[in-house]
Amino acid sequence: MNEFNRKKVWKKIQSSGDELQPLLKPSRYHPNGRNAYAHIALSIKEKFGQSYKDISDDKIDEIILHIEYLLKTPS
């Protein structure tokens, strides 16, 4: 992914993480609270098989849609 798109996705992760943080359910594996930014980044990695930085530029719309989906369905 080129630097412009990488920054665009990171900004989306940050803004969405801010919204998602209070919505994440508590987890016994995270006694000090869950990290919404890591949650989003890990979900992207699980769905696309690689870090958001390594995904090709033509999938940026899919990444943004996936982040929006995570906001609608917090877990």
N, C-alpha and C positions, 0 to 999 in steps of 0.2 A: 504494500500500500504506500502511495506517495505521502510525503510529509503533510501536505494540505489536508488530505482525507484523514490521515492519522490524527491530526489535531482536531478535526471536526468530530470524529468518533469519540475522542477523549473528552471533549467538551460535553457531548451528549451523555457519556457515562457519568461525568461529574454532576451535571444538572439532574439527571435521573436518579443518581445515587442519593442526592440530597432529598429528593421527594420520597424515595423508597426506604430510606433508613428507618423512619418511625413505623413503617408498615410491615417490616420483616418480623416474622414470628420468632420468639425466643427459642434458643436451641441449647440443649445440655452440653453440646460440644463447644459452645462459645459462651462461657459463663460471664464474660465481660461485655457481651453484646456482639452482634454480627456486624460485619463490614459490608455495607451495601455496594461499594465500588468493587470490592473483590468478588462479591456475589455476581454482579453483572459481568465482569471480566471472565470469571470462571464459566458462567453460563454460555457466553459467546464461544469460549474455547471448546466447551463440550459439544455445542451445536455444530460449529464449523470445523472442528478438528485441529485448530491452531489459534494462536494468539491473534487478537484483532489487528495487531501491527503487521502480521504476516499474511493476512487475507488479501486477495486481489482487489483492486479498486472497483471492479465491476460488481462486487457484492456489497458495496457500502449501503445501498438502499435496504437490502435484506438485514444487515446488521442493525440499522436504525429501527426497522420494524420489529426486530427481535427485542431490542431494548424497550421499545414502547409496549410490547407484549408483557415484558417482565413487570412494568409499572402497573399494568392492568390486573395482573395475577400474581401478587406478592406471595412468597412462600417462606 
